[in-house]
Amino acid sequence: MNNEKYYLIAKGRLKKQLENVDIFKGDINALLVVCGILIAFFSELALTKDCILGIGVPFIIVSMVILLFAFRITEWQDSPNPERVFYDLQQRTNIDNFYEEATKDIVECYQKNKVLLDKKADEINWSNTFLIIGIGFTIVGVIIYVS
């Protein structure tokens, strides 16, 4: 019965982790839209007013490219595998043994997903850094243009 408790705890954690994936997708989508709008706006300013106003655009483009790399991470691990559950039920596996093996699988999936989520979070952080640098350079460009 203890194995069932650990299984349920691990399954709950994996479920929460997979819910965080959707949050990351929303963040990336929002940042992509912001980058696109800023690139269009600052490029238009650079073309119509003065090229110094577009000094931050390359950094915002780099930010957008990094976001696209973060967006492409889409394969997530989930457990237990339905085929395996069906197989174990057919073999009439000891239920405690099933919970123990399923918990090991869930922990393995959790660890693999954590690596991918950490990578995605790092890419979002790098993207934000380049976005802020791009906006900063654009503000400097505006100050230079106005003075």
PyMOL commands that set and color helices and strands:
alter all, ss='L'
color gray80, all
select helices_A, chain A and resi 2-48+51-54+57-71+82-90+95-146
alter helices_A, ss='H'
color red, helices_A
deselect
rebuild
show_as cartoon
